[in-house]
Structure formats: structure tokens, C-alpha cells
Amino acid sequence: MDRELEAKLSRLPSSPGVYLMKDATGEVIYVGKAAALRSRVRSYFQAPSTMPTRTRLLAAEIADFDVIRTKTEAEAFLVEDSLIKRHQPRFNVRLRDDKRYPYLKITNEPFPRILVVRRRGTDGARYFGPYTSAKSMRTTLKLAQKLFPIRTCALPLPLKTPRRPCLNYHIGRCLAPCAERVDQAEYARAVDGAALLLEGRITGLIRKLEADMHKAAENQEYERAAGIRDRLGALNRSLERQSVALADLIDRDAIGLTIDGEDALALVFQIRGGRVSGREAFSLRAPMDPDPGEILSAFLAQHYASATYVPKQVLLPHPIEDVETLEAWLTSLRGNRVTLHRPQRGEKRRLVELASENARFTLASRQRDVARSEESTAALMELSEALSLSSIPQRIEAYDISNTGGEQAVGSMVVFEDGRPRKDAYRRFKIHISGHPDDVSMMREMLQRRFQRALAELADPTVVQRKFADLPDLVLVDGGKGQLNAALSVLSELDIEGMDVIGLAKRLEQVYRPGQKTALRLSQDSKGLLLLCHIRDEAHRFAISYHRKLRAKRSISSVLDDVPGVGPKRKNALIRAFGSVDALLRAPAHEIADRGGVPLTVAEAILTTLRS
């Protein structure tokens, strides 16, 4: 050890704080916290034989260090978390991709809104999260907006001059504060109800709404009472989906943990009012084989530093060393006593085991997704090289046509991003050309409509829902030279460049490329060819399913045209209810009457016509 380092060690304070270990290049390789900086930092410069293996590997690379003094140990937790996020030290156990987790925010306005945001602020707003599943977050948000009609517009309320309420008011999705249809106190009650829902306190919310409903009924506000009754019904259905966890009503988090090499996953069951109201899964990087207690301790510090709510008790699957320090810090965040408890038996122990079992399943599932992603990347790189594409195609769109002798012709567009289907971007087309089976002309029509829509959306800044604006890197048409040339001519006419186009023929799996006289045959075991065939087959499946649906509708429609008493409205209702002639034939008359909304005599006439 050089003299300069010895001098720094001798000047270390005994106060709490955070230390940053650096290697010879000055890179921060580890960030830690300490109740007494002097004793903790000096411990890294002891004889290596007395250190655990992981600490010995870290100490061997330490060339320098810095310290930051804090007033309290609780403050050290927050500083440590901030520095780990900033430097991403390779020896630290840390959350992966923690910046991507969103929050829900109830704004600090006279008439608040609920927004999705990426980070917490200090603006007086209420925050909920973080959510590791964007899907579950949006499901919760959708339920909150349905039950509590809070505005979604960005108007600076209250307005000087009230305006006419928008459509959301008329369909019961907004209380219309812009039109002064609600006062600030009543609006605040709706916001408080949404906040209880976002916190997972459904049991308490139900009790509150029941009291409001009875009060409204007593005051003869029957319309308001009926609205609250409908909300209660939706909440009770939501409550039925939540499993009962514990008999008492203490707010808890039950932590599950699983480790596989340098991958770890912590799963948090959020227990509110005795029920599991939510679960969040957090991936962790665990380098240099740390023990479970160390991983768990690091997770607790990083998770609750960014969490919007700290429960009264946290149930742990493994023992940790710094229990008292962590409890003191969590207590400072919550404002009253928080305990960390490792249950040994009973319902709490089973809950922790269930969380750990879910963690193992989730980690295995994510590892499979990573493996599939790596396979897709390899296939896309192989395609790019074999077909001399201009780039590795991140977005591939495949097109197919389905018709019967030129009738009921439909087209399909399926989208794959990074080698995986993106079903929300699938589109289908009714082809206007009919009367003769001309697949090339039909393909041309579909592509023309698709890319014209794209150009229109890109040119119009007022379009909000852009269904066609995202353009592909690679266009795959089902067919040979005819379909390929049709696609190329459409792109040329619309002056669209920078897009690769290929055709894939079914019979011999030949790939047709622009400017090439002969088709290319990739190896049968080629990952790139397997991916192309999978995408082409998905486009074919999507087209066939739509074609069959239209044929079934046409068949039932033509039969119903001959039934007395069945007009356009009843015909449409029957088509929606049954979808095919076979389904109608299998149904008894009373079921046709009930589901189709027709008199029993008409239902009997339908069956008589079908059977004849």
C-alpha cells in the first residue's frame, strides 16, 4: 500500500456514510454504506486470508477510494442507491434496468389527473409503483378510470369560462369539471377512491363506497346511489380474483428470491387488507457469487429507495446481517415502525415459499425469453447476410391473400419485431377486386392501401392512433416473381425507399429477390429460412381465419334472407350471436330467441328454413 492511500485511511471519519472503491483506471467498481466509515473501509485492506472470497477479489482490484459523509445511516441508504444507479459498479448486486419501471401519478392540481410517468418527482403529486409489468399497470389504470371518472384531458382547470362537456362526460368516463358539472369536493372524493384502488386497498374502498351509497340513498339521490352500486359490483368481482393471504389486516410485503449463477430475481407479493393485491418481479445482477442474504439486503435497499409505499412488515426468505439498520431506515421512510421478519412456520412461511416458487418460475421464463431472443437475433443476422439485405431487419411485415375463386378475397398483414410476433400490429383487408382469382393484382391493391395509409398518417400531425405509420425494414410477400414485382411497383409509385422486399414461394421455399433472375434456395436447416417460413405461415393462418369468418357470415346471411320476419337488424344480431349456420342448427328455438333477440315464432321459422 502506498503512502498516499495510507494517509487517506488514517484520515477516515467514524461517522456514517458511503464509500466508492475504484480500480487502477479510476472506474468505480463497488459502492457501499457504513455506520462507521473508518472501520468498514479499513477492513478491505486487511490480510487477504481473513476475507471471504468475493471480498478478496474486490480488494485485489482496489487502487483508490472516495467517501461521502452523511448525517445518518438512513441518509446513507439513499446516497448509496443513487450512486449505484449512476456508476453501475460491477461488484455490486443491483437491479437490472430499474430506470424502465413506470409509476402512476395523481397530479397536484385543483382537478387532478392520473398519468403514467417514468420517475418520481417532488411536486406534491401522489405516486404509485414502481410497476414491473406495464400490462398489469395499464389494467389497474383502466379499472381506476372506469370506476372513478377522472378527467384525461390536459386543460388548465378551472377555466375562466366553462365549456361544453366532451364525449367522455356523456359516456360516464369524466365528471366534466371543465363544464362545472362537479364541484372540487366531489371530484376530490373520486380521486381519493382511485388512490385507494391504486394502493390495492380494495376492502377499505368497498367499505367507503358502501357508506357513500347508503348515504346517497337516504338523501334520495338515487341516480348517484345506483352509480356507486355499479362500482361496488365491479370491485367485488375484482376482490374475488384476489387470494386471501392472512387473517389480520396488517399491510405486508412477502419477498421471494431465487438465484441462478449471476442472475437473480426477487418477487414481491403486496398484501393489503389481508389479501394479495399485487405482485412485482425484479431482475437482479448478482456478480461474484454473493450469498442470498447479501442479495436480499441489496434488493431491499434499492427497491424501497424507489418504492412509493413502505408496508408495516416485510417477510423475508433468508436471514440478513443488517436487520436493525434496515428497519431503522424503512421506519424513517414510512414514518412509523417497520419490522423485517423471517417466518419459520405457519401461513406467513407458506406465503414466502409461494413467493419464492413464483420467483423461480418467473426467472426460468425470462431466461427462456432471452434464449429465444438470442436465437431470433442469430436468424435475423443470417438472413441479412444470405439475402444481402441493407440492414438487419428489426421489423418484418408479411402479406398473404386468401380467396375462393376470386370471391370473398381478403388480405393479411402480420408483423414480427426482433423475430417475434407483434399481434397488436396485425392488420387485415377486404380486397375490392373480385370475380377472378388474380392474386398478384390483389396483393398490389393491399400493399397500395397499406402504404398510402402510412404516408397519410405520417403527413398529418393531428392523427393520434397511428395504425400504419410504422414502416418495415423487410417486406415479405407470399408468392413468386409476380407478387414481388407488384410490391416493388407499389413502393416505386409511392416514392418509398430504404425498404428490402422479398418473395417466398410455398412449393420449394424459394426466395425471390429484386434484380435476381433465379430464386435463392436456403439450406433446409437454416435458422433464417425457418424464421421466414414461420412468418409466412403466420400470415397465411391470419388470412385463412379471416376468409373463413367472412364465408361463414355470408352463408348465414344468405339463409336468413329467406326467413319471414328477419330484417337487417335481426339478421345482424343473429350473425353476431351465432356466427354460422351450423351453430344456429345446433341451437334450440328458445336459445335462438334469447341470444338473437327475436320472437320465439321467428326462431322456429329460422329452424324450419334451415332444416328444409
Legacy VTK file of the C-alpha trace (Angstrom):
# vtk DataFile Version 3.0
C-alpha trace
ASCII
DATASET POLYDATA
POINTS 612 float
0.000 0.000 0.000
1.419 3.394 -0.971
1.785 6.271 1.458
-0.978 8.364 -0.104
-3.513 5.551 0.399
-2.292 5.016 3.982
-2.732 8.715 4.669
-6.324 8.639 3.327
-7.104 5.644 5.539
-5.726 7.405 8.612
-7.997 10.432 7.982
-11.211 8.440 7.663
-14.043 9.642 9.949
-16.001 7.348 12.257
-19.316 8.853 11.121
-21.852 7.103 8.853
-21.550 7.481 5.103
-20.936 5.912 1.709
-17.659 4.755 0.160
-16.709 4.258 -3.502
-13.963 1.759 -4.355
-12.006 2.424 -7.571
-9.637 0.349 -9.703
-6.346 1.474 -11.273
-8.203 3.184 -14.160
-10.351 5.234 -11.783
-13.529 3.269 -12.533
-15.914 2.828 -9.599
-16.113 -0.930 -9.029
-18.063 -1.019 -5.748
-20.298 1.289 -3.702
-21.077 0.512 -0.060
-22.535 2.163 3.025
-21.297 2.056 6.604
-22.403 3.087 10.070
-18.725 3.928 10.726
-16.694 4.664 7.602
-13.323 4.284 9.320
-13.712 0.663 10.407
-15.597 -0.501 7.304
-13.237 0.922 4.671
-10.102 -0.163 6.526
-11.444 -3.742 6.621
-10.798 -4.005 2.853
-7.053 -3.538 3.446
-6.571 -6.373 5.945
-4.712 -9.612 5.260
-6.492 -11.358 2.316
-6.577 -14.691 4.126
-9.139 -13.326 6.599
-11.567 -12.189 3.874
-14.411 -14.050 2.138
-13.626 -14.983 -1.473
-15.810 -12.271 -3.007
-14.338 -9.540 -0.789
-10.824 -10.789 -1.554
-11.454 -10.477 -5.335
-12.759 -6.935 -4.815
-9.881 -5.906 -2.523
-7.326 -7.135 -5.071
-8.579 -4.542 -7.586
-8.897 -1.541 -5.229
-6.401 1.186 -6.118
-8.201 4.172 -4.577
-11.385 5.147 -2.779
-13.623 8.112 -2.004
-16.024 8.621 0.885
-19.142 10.727 1.360
-20.164 11.524 4.942
-23.877 11.522 5.778
-25.709 12.757 8.846
-27.478 9.458 9.461
-27.403 5.833 8.334
-30.835 6.360 6.749
-29.378 9.084 4.529
-26.533 6.705 3.609
-29.066 4.243 2.136
-30.400 6.874 -0.258
-26.950 8.126 -1.282
-25.750 4.552 -1.858
-28.777 3.768 -4.049
-28.218 6.925 -6.121
-24.514 6.144 -6.656
-25.166 2.507 -7.617
-27.647 3.678 -10.275
-25.172 6.281 -11.546
-21.998 4.167 -11.695
-23.405 0.618 -12.171
-20.394 -0.903 -10.304
-19.578 -4.433 -11.436
-19.094 -5.826 -7.911
-22.454 -4.582 -6.614
-25.659 -6.585 -6.536
-28.045 -4.310 -8.402
-31.429 -4.138 -10.076
-31.342 -4.607 -13.829
-32.981 -1.920 -15.987
-34.563 -0.211 -12.978
-34.985 3.045 -14.942
-37.641 1.480 -17.143
-40.158 0.761 -14.382
-43.074 3.212 -14.655
-45.173 4.873 -11.947
-48.748 6.103 -11.843
-49.087 9.714 -10.758
-52.111 11.614 -9.440
-51.237 15.194 -10.282
-51.233 18.046 -7.777
-53.924 20.181 -9.448
-57.336 21.547 -8.396
-58.869 18.800 -10.569
-56.163 16.085 -10.708
-55.431 13.592 -13.496
-53.802 10.131 -13.454
-50.661 9.913 -15.596
-48.049 7.295 -16.424
-44.576 8.678 -15.617
-41.037 7.292 -15.588
-39.774 8.817 -12.368
-40.990 10.240 -9.085
-40.898 13.972 -8.556
-41.109 16.310 -5.579
-44.075 18.256 -6.942
-46.639 17.355 -4.276
-48.273 14.735 -6.501
-49.164 11.219 -5.317
-47.158 8.375 -6.879
-47.841 4.637 -7.041
-45.360 1.952 -8.073
-42.919 1.161 -9.491
-44.684 -1.346 -11.762
-42.511 -4.059 -13.307
-45.377 -5.143 -15.570
-46.662 -2.384 -17.837
-49.622 -4.624 -18.753
-50.799 -5.017 -15.138
-50.248 -1.292 -14.560
-52.474 -0.376 -17.511
-55.119 -2.884 -16.383
-55.176 -1.196 -12.966
-55.282 2.259 -14.568
-58.132 1.215 -16.869
-60.171 -0.067 -13.902
-59.494 3.134 -11.930
-60.604 5.326 -14.841
-63.724 3.199 -15.363
-64.810 3.262 -11.718
-63.793 6.832 -10.935
-64.465 9.174 -13.877
-61.392 11.363 -13.542
-60.567 13.614 -16.457
-57.909 12.615 -19.007
-57.580 15.974 -20.773
-54.760 18.457 -20.103
-56.930 21.584 -19.788
-55.664 24.131 -17.198
-58.661 23.857 -14.866
-60.595 25.639 -13.547
-61.405 27.544 -16.740
-62.437 31.192 -16.662
-65.352 30.369 -18.966
-66.971 26.920 -18.723
-67.089 24.931 -21.951
-69.399 22.222 -23.273
-68.551 18.773 -21.889
-66.883 16.334 -24.254
-67.964 12.812 -25.209
-66.254 11.301 -22.139
-68.814 13.029 -19.903
-71.756 11.698 -21.890
-70.491 8.087 -21.721
-69.788 8.347 -17.977
-65.984 8.495 -18.208
-65.495 12.060 -16.887
-67.211 14.267 -14.308
-66.766 17.305 -16.612
-65.068 19.798 -14.275
-64.399 21.865 -17.431
-68.166 22.466 -17.687
-68.574 22.948 -13.912
-70.755 19.819 -13.678
-68.915 18.815 -10.480
-67.506 20.785 -7.572
-63.960 20.373 -6.286
-65.008 18.452 -3.139
-66.972 15.783 -5.038
-64.183 15.466 -7.606
-61.676 15.031 -4.757
-63.758 12.119 -3.413
-63.460 10.372 -6.787
-59.693 10.974 -6.781
-59.382 9.555 -3.252
-61.290 6.457 -4.352
-58.912 5.983 -7.281
-55.937 6.386 -4.923
-57.283 3.650 -2.625
-57.632 1.359 -5.645
-54.083 2.094 -6.840
-52.785 1.320 -3.340
-54.517 -2.073 -3.501
-56.850 -1.226 -0.598
-59.951 -2.672 -2.234
-61.509 -3.924 1.028
-61.314 -0.445 2.565
-62.536 1.131 -0.666
-65.594 -1.148 -0.703
-66.479 -0.146 2.870
-66.153 3.531 1.939
-68.329 3.177 -1.170
-70.983 1.201 0.733
-71.238 4.044 3.249
-71.475 6.601 0.392
-74.177 4.524 -1.342
-76.347 4.270 1.771
-75.942 7.990 2.442
-76.934 8.860 -1.141
-79.991 6.595 -0.885
-81.034 8.211 2.413
-80.747 11.627 0.737
-82.921 10.309 -2.145
-80.010 10.739 -4.599
-80.997 7.507 -6.304
-79.059 8.014 -9.540
-75.828 8.602 -7.609
-76.541 5.596 -5.374
-77.071 3.411 -8.449
-73.753 4.556 -9.903
-71.955 3.665 -6.662
-73.744 0.274 -6.646
-72.335 -0.476 -10.117
-68.826 0.434 -8.946
-69.220 -1.866 -5.952
-70.168 -4.730 -8.245
-67.006 -4.279 -10.327
-64.847 -4.000 -7.190
-66.362 -7.130 -5.634
-65.584 -9.045 -8.823
-62.019 -7.756 -8.617
-61.833 -8.782 -4.958
-62.931 -12.322 -5.849
-59.829 -12.659 -8.054
-57.529 -11.777 -5.134
-56.439 -14.696 -2.985
-56.858 -14.405 0.793
-53.405 -14.482 2.382
-53.626 -13.738 6.129
-56.371 -13.300 8.692
-55.114 -9.986 10.105
-55.292 -6.736 8.135
-51.662 -5.573 8.533
-50.058 -4.278 5.316
-47.142 -6.525 4.376
-44.781 -7.352 1.542
-43.720 -11.007 1.209
-40.399 -11.364 -0.630
-39.430 -14.384 -2.702
-35.880 -14.821 -4.016
-34.242 -17.195 -6.495
-30.649 -17.252 -7.781
-29.145 -18.875 -10.870
-25.485 -18.011 -11.382
-25.204 -14.242 -11.791
-28.948 -13.955 -12.437
-31.311 -13.419 -9.526
-34.954 -12.459 -9.259
-36.850 -11.010 -6.323
-40.636 -11.246 -6.333
-42.767 -9.063 -4.067
-46.281 -10.093 -3.019
-48.099 -6.940 -1.906
-50.559 -7.870 0.861
-53.118 -5.189 1.655
-56.069 -5.795 3.937
-55.160 -9.458 4.329
-55.198 -10.163 0.578
-52.528 -10.398 -2.097
-53.421 -7.282 -4.098
-50.447 -7.293 -6.478
-47.081 -8.785 -7.344
-43.964 -7.282 -8.889
-40.886 -9.147 -10.141
-37.434 -7.516 -10.184
-34.432 -8.914 -12.049
-31.066 -8.503 -10.308
-27.445 -8.816 -11.337
-25.547 -10.818 -8.685
-21.835 -10.971 -9.632
-19.078 -12.935 -7.884
-21.419 -15.469 -6.244
-22.786 -13.443 -3.276
-24.790 -15.288 -0.627
-28.628 -14.995 -0.611
-28.617 -12.738 2.451
-26.366 -10.207 0.726
-28.522 -10.223 -2.421
-31.678 -9.826 -0.345
-30.225 -6.951 1.682
-29.127 -5.135 -1.505
-32.547 -5.650 -3.079
-34.418 -4.285 -0.067
-32.266 -1.148 -0.015
-32.628 -0.462 -3.751
-36.306 -1.411 -4.026
-37.657 0.623 -1.110
-35.488 3.613 -2.040
-37.676 3.995 -5.136
-40.963 2.482 -3.882
-43.878 4.823 -3.217
-45.150 2.855 -0.221
-43.423 1.015 2.640
-45.630 -1.554 4.443
-45.679 -2.158 8.174
-43.964 -5.552 7.848
-41.699 -7.221 5.284
-41.496 -11.035 5.268
-38.072 -12.397 4.239
-36.995 -15.784 2.823
-33.392 -15.606 4.139
-31.602 -14.088 7.148
-29.727 -10.821 6.590
-26.971 -9.198 8.650
-28.051 -5.550 8.848
-31.646 -6.075 10.055
-31.660 -3.304 12.660
-30.104 -0.760 10.281
-32.566 -1.615 7.514
-35.516 -1.484 9.897
-34.448 1.942 11.158
-34.148 3.238 7.589
-37.518 1.780 6.480
-39.105 3.235 9.603
-37.763 6.664 8.651
-39.318 6.275 5.181
-42.704 5.109 6.455
-42.923 7.445 9.444
-43.721 4.690 11.960
-42.383 1.290 12.984
-41.440 -1.189 10.220
-40.297 -4.731 11.010
-38.352 -7.258 8.939
-39.420 -10.787 9.808
-38.249 -14.206 8.606
-41.157 -16.546 9.406
-40.330 -20.113 10.394
-43.778 -21.717 10.193
-47.468 -21.091 9.544
-49.258 -19.021 6.900
-46.556 -16.377 6.695
-43.893 -19.007 5.974
-46.091 -20.584 3.280
-46.626 -17.152 1.729
-42.854 -16.540 1.497
-42.364 -20.022 -0.005
-45.085 -19.296 -2.572
-43.368 -16.011 -3.473
-40.036 -17.857 -3.912
-41.707 -20.518 -6.058
-43.196 -17.795 -8.259
-39.758 -16.156 -8.430
-38.191 -19.414 -9.706
-40.872 -19.798 -12.366
-40.560 -16.156 -13.479
-36.753 -16.285 -13.712
-36.863 -19.515 -15.749
-39.449 -17.940 -18.072
-37.332 -14.806 -18.554
-34.234 -16.875 -19.243
-36.155 -18.781 -21.931
-37.231 -15.464 -23.444
-33.591 -14.317 -23.526
-32.573 -17.589 -25.196
-35.335 -17.194 -27.813
-34.280 -13.600 -28.385
-30.699 -14.691 -28.969
-31.896 -17.344 -31.448
-34.007 -14.727 -33.266
-31.048 -12.348 -33.437
-28.878 -15.094 -34.935
-31.600 -15.898 -37.508
-32.002 -12.220 -38.467
-28.245 -11.774 -38.865
-28.109 -14.901 -41.041
-30.954 -13.579 -43.202
-29.291 -10.213 -43.595
-26.098 -11.827 -44.830
-27.633 -14.557 -47.019
-30.087 -12.205 -48.785
-27.698 -9.211 -48.931
-30.221 -7.020 -47.096
-29.426 -3.371 -46.442
-29.656 -3.920 -42.666
-30.623 -6.476 -40.043
-34.451 -6.401 -40.300
-35.820 -5.438 -36.892
-39.392 -5.151 -38.215
-40.638 -7.641 -40.818
-44.096 -7.397 -42.387
-45.536 -10.395 -44.252
-48.533 -10.297 -46.623
-50.812 -13.053 -47.938
-54.038 -13.341 -49.955
-56.911 -15.775 -49.399
-59.950 -16.207 -51.663
-62.223 -18.809 -53.220
-62.301 -18.435 -56.979
-61.826 -14.717 -56.602
-64.770 -14.363 -54.205
-64.623 -13.203 -50.569
-60.989 -12.185 -51.173
-59.081 -10.974 -48.125
-55.520 -9.986 -47.350
-53.460 -10.249 -44.197
-50.536 -8.259 -42.816
-48.599 -9.742 -39.899
-45.756 -8.016 -38.103
-42.686 -9.519 -36.440
-40.317 -7.336 -34.422
-36.929 -8.728 -33.380
-38.047 -12.116 -34.676
-41.210 -12.283 -32.530
-44.858 -11.647 -33.461
-46.391 -8.319 -32.530
-50.061 -9.213 -32.752
-51.392 -5.768 -31.880
-49.910 -4.568 -35.187
-51.584 -7.260 -37.331
-53.993 -5.880 -39.950
-56.479 -7.461 -42.363
-58.004 -6.184 -45.599
-61.161 -6.885 -47.581
-59.989 -6.945 -51.187
-62.134 -4.878 -53.564
-61.096 -6.801 -56.702
-63.460 -9.757 -57.194
-64.779 -12.127 -59.803
-61.490 -13.718 -60.853
-58.618 -15.208 -58.831
-55.833 -12.709 -59.564
-53.515 -12.980 -56.540
-50.958 -10.561 -57.984
-53.487 -7.750 -58.502
-54.967 -8.421 -55.073
-51.532 -8.243 -53.474
-50.893 -4.980 -55.288
-54.184 -3.499 -54.040
-53.484 -4.482 -50.435
-49.949 -3.087 -50.423
-51.088 0.125 -52.096
-53.738 0.699 -49.438
-51.335 -0.178 -46.607
-48.558 2.218 -47.648
-50.909 5.009 -48.745
-52.379 4.928 -45.234
-48.860 5.087 -43.806
-47.966 8.178 -45.840
-51.255 9.866 -44.913
-50.708 9.279 -41.189
-47.096 10.467 -41.339
-48.148 13.641 -43.156
-50.970 14.516 -40.717
-49.735 15.632 -37.267
-53.295 15.536 -35.869
-53.540 11.737 -36.201
-53.287 10.227 -32.698
-53.781 6.498 -33.313
-51.195 5.728 -35.968
-52.132 2.222 -37.083
-49.967 2.162 -40.205
-47.271 4.783 -39.585
-44.552 2.305 -38.506
-42.735 1.138 -41.633
-40.981 -2.230 -42.020
-37.322 -2.928 -42.679
-38.281 -6.001 -44.715
-41.460 -6.736 -46.706
-42.164 -10.453 -47.221
-44.838 -11.340 -49.785
-46.239 -14.817 -50.140
-45.546 -15.816 -53.737
-43.023 -15.616 -56.533
-41.880 -13.027 -59.060
-45.384 -11.701 -59.778
-46.119 -10.784 -56.172
-42.575 -9.466 -55.668
-42.824 -7.177 -58.714
-46.253 -5.961 -57.558
-44.760 -4.937 -54.211
-41.786 -3.222 -55.849
-44.024 -1.255 -58.235
-46.237 -0.022 -55.362
-43.234 1.249 -53.393
-41.802 2.886 -56.508
-45.073 4.651 -57.370
-45.391 5.955 -53.800
-41.720 7.017 -53.796
-40.895 4.909 -50.707
-37.235 3.901 -50.443
-34.896 2.173 -47.995
-37.017 -0.968 -47.645
-35.981 -4.524 -48.540
-38.565 -6.685 -50.345
-38.534 -10.445 -50.957
-40.989 -13.127 -52.083
-41.218 -16.614 -50.604
-42.790 -19.335 -52.760
-44.539 -22.153 -50.906
-43.715 -25.191 -53.012
-39.931 -25.257 -52.815
-39.401 -22.495 -50.206
-37.569 -20.404 -52.797
-36.673 -16.800 -52.011
-37.163 -14.259 -54.813
-35.128 -11.049 -54.637
-35.248 -7.827 -56.667
-32.955 -7.842 -59.710
-32.218 -11.575 -59.463
-33.355 -13.853 -62.316
-33.124 -17.044 -60.297
-34.599 -17.785 -56.905
-32.357 -18.480 -53.932
-32.731 -21.729 -52.014
-31.501 -21.520 -48.448
-30.383 -24.610 -46.558
-33.346 -26.526 -45.087
-31.815 -26.300 -41.610
-31.125 -22.571 -41.952
-32.389 -20.572 -38.964
-33.128 -17.686 -41.307
-35.285 -19.849 -43.606
-37.151 -21.334 -40.629
-37.941 -17.816 -39.397
-39.137 -16.711 -42.866
-41.378 -19.783 -43.174
-42.789 -19.198 -39.704
-43.647 -15.577 -40.553
-45.122 -16.557 -43.962
-47.214 -19.338 -42.371
-48.496 -16.905 -39.727
-49.627 -14.514 -42.486
-51.350 -17.444 -44.232
-53.094 -18.520 -40.998
-54.294 -14.984 -40.310
-55.662 -14.589 -43.858
-57.394 -18.002 -43.861
-59.091 -17.381 -40.491
-60.496 -14.054 -41.734
-61.609 -15.586 -45.037
-63.452 -18.408 -43.246
-65.138 -15.918 -40.942
-66.459 -13.887 -43.879
-67.649 -17.037 -45.678
-69.499 -18.187 -42.555
-71.163 -14.785 -42.201
-72.144 -14.773 -45.866
-73.593 -18.269 -45.580
-75.750 -17.476 -42.564
-76.728 -14.129 -44.050
-77.968 -15.705 -47.295
-80.029 -18.278 -45.363
-81.615 -15.651 -43.110
-82.647 -13.570 -46.142
-85.326 -16.208 -46.858
-86.849 -16.202 -43.351
-90.034 -14.109 -42.890
-89.737 -11.615 -40.037
-85.926 -11.329 -40.212
-84.835 -7.887 -41.338
-81.370 -6.318 -41.445
-81.217 -5.580 -37.685
-82.332 -9.043 -36.603
-80.044 -10.627 -39.164
-77.029 -8.724 -37.840
-77.926 -9.645 -34.247
-78.189 -13.349 -35.176
-74.879 -13.246 -37.062
-73.156 -11.670 -34.042
-74.708 -14.201 -31.669
-74.127 -17.416 -33.646
-71.685 -16.675 -36.485
-72.501 -19.757 -38.626
-75.335 -21.894 -39.967
-74.048 -24.918 -38.033
-74.224 -23.019 -34.738
-77.823 -21.998 -35.498
-78.792 -25.555 -36.379
-77.408 -26.887 -33.104
-79.304 -24.326 -31.013
-82.893 -24.933 -29.835
-85.558 -22.370 -30.712
-85.669 -20.790 -27.233
-81.900 -20.196 -27.286
-82.107 -18.560 -30.731
-84.874 -16.333 -29.389
-82.905 -15.377 -26.253
-79.462 -14.831 -27.805
-80.673 -13.387 -31.105
-83.305 -11.122 -29.601
-86.145 -12.442 -31.851
-89.637 -13.754 -31.049
-89.979 -17.492 -30.495
-92.143 -17.834 -33.643
-89.345 -16.275 -35.731
-86.768 -18.579 -34.098
-88.919 -21.594 -35.036
-89.242 -20.273 -38.601
-85.433 -19.984 -38.812
-85.013 -23.642 -37.797
-87.717 -24.745 -40.248
-85.957 -22.903 -43.097
-82.542 -24.340 -42.190
-83.820 -27.921 -41.916
-85.604 -27.726 -45.226
LINES 1 613
612 0 1 2 3 4 5 6 7 8 9 10 11 12 13 14 15 16 17 18 19 20 21 22 23 24 25 26 27 28 29 30 31 32 33 34 35 36 37 38 39 40 41 42 43 44 45 46 47 48 49 50 51 52 53 54 55 56 57 58 59 60 61 62 63 64 65 66 67 68 69 70 71 72 73 74 75 76 77 78 79 80 81 82 83 84 85 86 87 88 89 90 91 92 93 94 95 96 97 98 99 100 101 102 103 104 105 106 107 108 109 110 111 112 113 114 115 116 117 118 119 120 121 122 123 124 125 126 127 128 129 130 131 132 133 134 135 136 137 138 139 140 141 142 143 144 145 146 147 148 149 150 151 152 153 154 155 156 157 158 159 160 161 162 163 164 165 166 167 168 169 170 171 172 173 174 175 176 177 178 179 180 181 182 183 184 185 186 187 188 189 190 191 192 193 194 195 196 197 198 199 200 201 202 203 204 205 206 207 208 209 210 211 212 213 214 215 216 217 218 219 220 221 222 223 224 225 226 227 228 229 230 231 232 233 234 235 236 237 238 239 240 241 242 243 244 245 246 247 248 249 250 251 252 253 254 255 256 257 258 259 260 261 262 263 264 265 266 267 268 269 270 271 272 273 274 275 276 277 278 279 280 281 282 283 284 285 286 287 288 289 290 291 292 293 294 295 296 297 298 299 300 301 302 303 304 305 306 307 308 309 310 311 312 313 314 315 316 317 318 319 320 321 322 323 324 325 326 327 328 329 330 331 332 333 334 335 336 337 338 339 340 341 342 343 344 345 346 347 348 349 350 351 352 353 354 355 356 357 358 359 360 361 362 363 364 365 366 367 368 369 370 371 372 373 374 375 376 377 378 379 380 381 382 383 384 385 386 387 388 389 390 391 392 393 394 395 396 397 398 399 400 401 402 403 404 405 406 407 408 409 410 411 412 413 414 415 416 417 418 419 420 421 422 423 424 425 426 427 428 429 430 431 432 433 434 435 436 437 438 439 440 441 442 443 444 445 446 447 448 449 450 451 452 453 454 455 456 457 458 459 460 461 462 463 464 465 466 467 468 469 470 471 472 473 474 475 476 477 478 479 480 481 482 483 484 485 486 487 488 489 490 491 492 493 494 495 496 497 498 499 500 501 502 503 504 505 506 507 508 509 510 511 512 513 514 515 516 517 518 519 520 521 522 523 524 525 526 527 528 529 530 531 532 533 534 535 536 537 538 539 540 541 542 543 544 545 546 547 548 549 550 551 552 553 554 555 556 557 558 559 560 561 562 563 564 565 566 567 568 569 570 571 572 573 574 575 576 577 578 579 580 581 582 583 584 585 586 587 588 589 590 591 592 593 594 595 596 597 598 599 600 601 602 603 604 605 606 607 608 609 610 611
